[in-house]
Amino acid sequence: MTYRVAIIGHTGRGNYGHYVDEAFVGVEGADIVALADPDDAGRQQAMERTGAAKGYADFREVLAAERPDITVIATREIGDHYELAMAAAAADTHIYIEKPVAASPAQVDEMVAACEKNGKLLIVACPWRGHPPIQHVAIPLIKGGKIGEPRLARIHGMNGHEGGNQLFLDLYPHFFDFLWQVWGQPIWCHAHITQDGRDATPDDLMQGAEGMGLVAGNGIRAYYVFDDGFAADFESYEGDHKERPYRIDIHGTAGTLSLPGPMSNQPDIYFHPLVSPGLFNDDRWQVIPSEPPPDDRKWVKAHHRMARSMLDMLDGREPEFPLLDGRTARRHLEWAMAAHASHIAGARVALPLTDPHNPFDAWR
């Protein structure tokens, strides 16, 4: 079966995410019938890039006129995702959406309910889900005992203007979803958010980038514990704006794996035989070979694999790659909200949360 695909982007406001508009380009069984973008020049460029047959200025028009089987919501502007997804669900289409899925678990609940009401898929475009080095090498290495019994993951977010809580909601999904695939749901979170080194207060609240809602602070540390004793420590600080230490290090009882975050074109998996590698004069880090090797198109290809897997699901076949659905992505968003709730409480908070909204909304 061939599926009619429509793409929604917005040049100058979220654009087309990390290659999300190209997800179904050249994928057998997908026919890109149209693209919506209110920016004339941006729309034309995106049509040329994707091969979309028609262009529309208004996303509502493309949904009404083309009646696509699948709608690709490509914009990075998180604040627009709810409206776009609800419109696509009302138009009775499956959805492939840029991460993070929305600005709060409450929004995701409505989006999931609207899709499930019509029996439609809500798939979140988390590129590690379609990346063989992560799915076929890194995860099996951990589960197979390469580093012994895993004990702690250290997750390093961005520095600079993206440091702290500013892009926490945007940067966490890759790593949180990886943790979910291996260790499942954490049972509690304890977080501390700072502004220039002091405790962040309600006076520090501001609207986050890309419509992610209220955020606070230029430093954040969030500690998550899982029911088997494994823990994950996320940290991000503004720093000196010179480094971008975006990676996850997994320490076990017999070694360490380090995985650079998505969008990097360097090797995907590094191994060290020690539990706590030294800082200086240590040449024991090894690159774990994996296929495909890094190139400038590896993340586009990850989207292609996820798109192919989505079509396989729709055709009743077993997908090669396990995709991230809206319900699971909602859990990851809740982990981020737990960090906000923990900072406000000054104590650990249990997961799952009882309130599906951003705790900062009521922190005044």
C-alpha positions in Angstrom: 0.0 0.0 0.0 1.1 3.6 -0.7 0.5 6.2 2.0 -0.2 9.8 1.3 2.2 12.0 3.4 1.9 15.7 4.2 4.6 17.7 5.9 4.0 20.7 8.2 6.8 23.1 8.9 7.2 26.8 9.6 10.3 28.6 8.3 11.5 31.0 10.9 9.5 29.4 13.7 10.8 26.0 14.4 11.7 25.3 10.7 11.8 21.6 10.0 13.5 20.2 13.1 16.4 17.9 12.7 15.8 16.6 9.2 12.2 15.5 10.1 10.8 16.8 6.8 13.1 14.3 5.0 11.9 11.3 7.0 9.7 9.8 4.3 11.7 11.1 1.3 12.6 8.1 -0.9 10.9 5.6 1.4 9.1 2.9 -0.5 5.4 3.1 0.2 5.3 6.8 0.9 4.0 9.5 -1.5 4.7 13.0 -0.3 1.7 14.8 -1.7 2.0 18.2 0.0 3.8 20.5 2.3 2.6 23.4 4.4 4.7 26.5 5.5 3.4 30.1 5.8 6.8 31.4 4.6 6.8 31.5 0.7 10.6 31.2 0.2 10.9 28.5 2.9 8.0 26.5 1.6 9.5 26.5 -1.9 12.9 25.3 -0.6 11.3 22.6 1.5 9.2 21.4 -1.5 12.4 21.1 -3.5 14.1 19.3 -0.7 11.3 16.8 -0.1 9.8 16.5 -3.5 6.4 17.5 -2.2 3.9 17.8 -5.1 2.0 20.7 -3.7 2.5 23.6 -1.3 0.2 25.4 1.1 0.6 28.4 3.3 -1.9 27.1 6.0 -1.5 23.7 7.6 -5.3 23.5 8.0 -5.7 23.8 4.2 -3.3 20.9 3.5 -5.1 18.7 6.0 -8.6 19.5 4.5 -7.6 19.4 0.9 -5.2 16.5 0.8 -6.6 14.2 3.5 -3.2 12.6 4.1 -2.7 9.2 5.6 0.3 10.4 7.6 1.1 13.9 8.8 4.7 14.8 9.5 4.8 17.6 12.1 8.4 18.7 11.6 8.7 22.1 13.4 10.9 22.3 16.5 8.6 24.9 18.0 7.3 22.8 20.9 4.6 25.4 21.7 2.9 24.7 18.3 2.9 20.9 18.6 -0.4 20.6 20.5 -2.4 22.6 18.0 -0.8 20.9 15.0 -1.2 17.4 16.4 -4.8 17.9 17.5 -5.7 19.3 14.0 -4.0 16.3 12.4 -5.8 13.9 14.7 -9.1 15.6 13.9 -8.3 15.1 10.2 -8.0 11.3 10.9 -4.3 10.9 10.0 -1.4 9.1 11.6 1.3 11.4 13.0 5.1 11.5 12.9 6.2 14.3 15.1 9.5 16.0 16.0 10.6 15.6 19.7 9.8 16.7 22.3 6.2 15.8 21.7 4.7 18.7 23.6 5.2 21.1 26.5 3.5 19.2 29.3 2.2 15.6 30.0 -1.3 17.1 30.1 -1.0 18.1 26.4 0.3 14.7 25.4 -2.6 13.0 27.2 -5.0 14.9 24.9 -3.0 14.2 21.8 -2.7 10.5 22.6 -6.5 10.3 23.3 -7.3 12.1 20.1 -5.2 9.7 18.0 -6.3 6.6 19.8 -10.0 7.6 19.4 -9.4 7.2 15.6 -7.1 4.2 15.8 -4.1 6.3 14.6 -0.4 6.2 15.5 1.4 9.0 17.2 5.1 8.4 16.6 7.8 10.6 18.1 10.8 11.2 15.9 13.6 10.3 18.4 16.5 9.5 16.0 18.3 7.0 18.3 15.3 4.7 17.8 16.3 4.4 14.1 20.1 4.3 14.6 21.7 0.9 14.3 24.8 1.7 16.4 22.5 2.5 19.4 19.8 -0.2 18.8 21.9 -3.0 17.5 25.2 -2.4 19.3 25.2 -0.1 22.4 22.0 -1.5 24.0 23.0 -5.2 23.4 26.5 -4.5 24.8 25.0 -3.1 28.0 22.5 -5.9 28.4 25.2 -8.5 27.5 27.5 -7.4 30.3 30.2 -5.5 28.4 30.5 -3.1 31.4 29.5 -5.6 34.0 26.5 -4.6 36.2 25.5 -1.0 35.2 25.5 1.3 38.2 25.4 5.0 37.1 24.7 7.0 34.0 26.1 10.6 33.8 24.3 12.7 31.3 25.9 15.9 30.2 23.6 18.5 28.6 24.6 21.6 26.6 26.5 24.6 27.9 26.3 28.2 26.8 22.9 29.8 26.2 21.4 26.3 26.0 22.7 25.4 29.4 20.7 24.9 32.6 16.9 24.5 32.4 16.6 26.5 29.2 16.6 23.6 26.8 16.1 20.7 29.3 12.8 19.7 27.7 14.4 19.7 24.2 17.6 17.9 25.0 16.5 15.2 27.5 14.3 13.0 25.2 17.2 11.2 23.5 18.9 10.2 26.7 15.7 9.6 28.7 14.3 7.4 26.0 17.6 5.4 25.9 17.4 4.9 29.7 13.7 3.8 29.2 14.7 1.2 26.6 17.3 -0.3 28.9 16.1 0.3 32.5 12.4 1.3 32.2 10.7 3.8 34.6 12.6 5.6 37.4 10.9 5.5 40.8 12.0 8.9 42.1 13.9 12.1 41.1 15.8 14.6 43.1 16.8 17.9 41.4 18.5 21.2 42.1 18.1 24.2 39.8 20.3 27.2 40.1 20.7 30.7 38.7 24.3 31.9 38.7 25.0 29.4 41.5 22.2 30.3 43.9 18.9 28.5 44.3 16.5 29.4 41.5 13.3 31.1 42.8 10.0 32.1 41.2 11.5 35.4 40.3 13.8 33.5 37.9 10.9 32.0 35.9 10.8 32.8 32.2 9.3 31.5 29.1 11.6 28.8 27.7 12.8 28.7 24.1 10.7 27.2 21.4 7.5 27.4 23.3 8.4 24.9 26.0 6.7 26.8 28.7 8.1 28.2 32.0 11.7 27.4 32.9 14.1 28.7 35.4 17.9 28.8 36.0 21.1 28.5 34.1 22.2 25.4 36.0 20.4 22.1 36.6 21.2 18.7 38.2 18.6 16.0 38.2 19.2 12.6 39.8 16.9 9.6 38.9 16.9 6.2 40.6 15.4 3.0 39.1 14.0 0.1 41.0 17.0 -2.1 40.4 19.3 0.5 42.0 20.6 1.9 38.8 20.8 5.7 38.8 21.1 8.5 36.2 22.5 11.9 36.9 21.7 14.7 34.4 23.6 18.0 34.6 23.7 21.1 32.5 25.3 24.5 33.3 25.8 27.7 31.3 29.5 27.5 31.8 31.8 29.5 29.6 29.9 29.0 26.3 33.0 27.3 24.8 32.2 23.6 25.2 29.2 21.4 24.4 29.6 18.2 26.4 26.5 16.6 25.1 26.8 12.8 25.9 25.9 10.0 28.2 28.5 7.9 30.1 27.3 4.6 31.5 29.5 3.2 34.3 29.3 -0.4 35.3 31.2 -2.8 37.6 33.6 -3.7 34.8 33.9 -0.7 32.5 32.4 2.4 31.0 30.5 3.2 27.7 30.3 6.8 26.4 27.8 7.7 23.8 27.9 11.2 22.2 24.4 12.7 21.8 22.5 12.6 18.6 23.4 15.1 15.8 27.1 14.4 16.4 28.9 13.0 13.3 31.7 11.4 15.4 31.8 7.7 16.3 28.8 6.6 18.3 30.2 4.3 21.0 33.3 4.6 23.1 34.5 1.9 25.6 36.9 2.1 28.5 37.8 -1.0 30.6 37.8 0.9 33.9 34.7 1.9 36.0 36.0 5.4 36.6 38.5 6.3 33.8 41.2 8.8 34.7 41.3 12.3 33.4 44.9 12.4 32.1 47.3 10.4 29.9 44.8 7.6 29.3 44.8 6.0 25.9 42.6 3.1 26.8 39.4 4.6 25.3 38.4 2.4 22.3 35.9 3.1 19.5 33.5 0.3 19.3 33.0 -0.4 15.6 29.4 -0.2 14.4 27.5 0.0 11.2 26.8 2.3 9.5 29.9 4.4 10.1 29.5 8.1 10.7 28.7 10.4 7.8 26.9 13.7 7.2 23.6 11.9 6.5 23.4 9.5 9.3 20.6 11.2 11.1 18.5 11.6 8.0 19.0 7.9 7.4 17.8 7.2 11.0 14.5 9.0 10.1 14.3 6.9 7.0 14.5 3.8 9.0 11.9 5.0 11.5 9.6 6.0 8.6 10.0 2.5 7.1 9.3 0.9 10.4 6.1 3.1 10.8 4.9 1.9 7.4 5.6 -1.7 8.3 3.5 -1.2 11.4 0.6 0.2 9.3 0.9 -2.8 6.9 0.8 -5.3 9.8 4.5 -6.3 9.5 7.0 -6.4 12.3 9.0 -3.2 12.2 12.8 -3.5 12.2 13.2 -0.7 14.7 11.0 -0.2 17.8 9.5 3.2 17.5 8.8 5.8 20.3 5.0 6.1 20.7 3.2 9.1 22.3 2.4 7.3 25.5 6.0 6.4 26.1 7.2 9.9 25.2 4.7 11.3 27.7 6.6 9.4 30.4 9.9 11.0 29.4 8.3 14.5 29.6 7.1 13.6 33.1 10.6 12.8 34.1 11.5 16.4 33.2 8.5 17.8 35.1 9.6 15.8 38.1 12.9 17.8 38.2 10.9 21.0 38.4 8.6 19.5 41.1 11.6 18.3 43.1 13.4 21.7 43.0 10.2 23.4 44.2 9.8 20.9 47.0 13.5 20.8 48.0 13.2 17.0 48.2 12.9 13.9 46.1 9.6 13.3 44.3 8.1 9.9 43.4 7.3 8.9 39.8 4.8 8.8 38.2 3.6 12.3 39.2 0.0 13.0 40.1 -0.2 16.3 38.3 0.2 16.3 34.5 1.1 20.0 34.3 4.4 21.9 34.5 5.0 22.5 38.2 6.4 25.9 37.4 3.0 27.1 36.2 1.8 27.2 39.9 5.2 28.3 41.4 4.5 31.9 42.4 
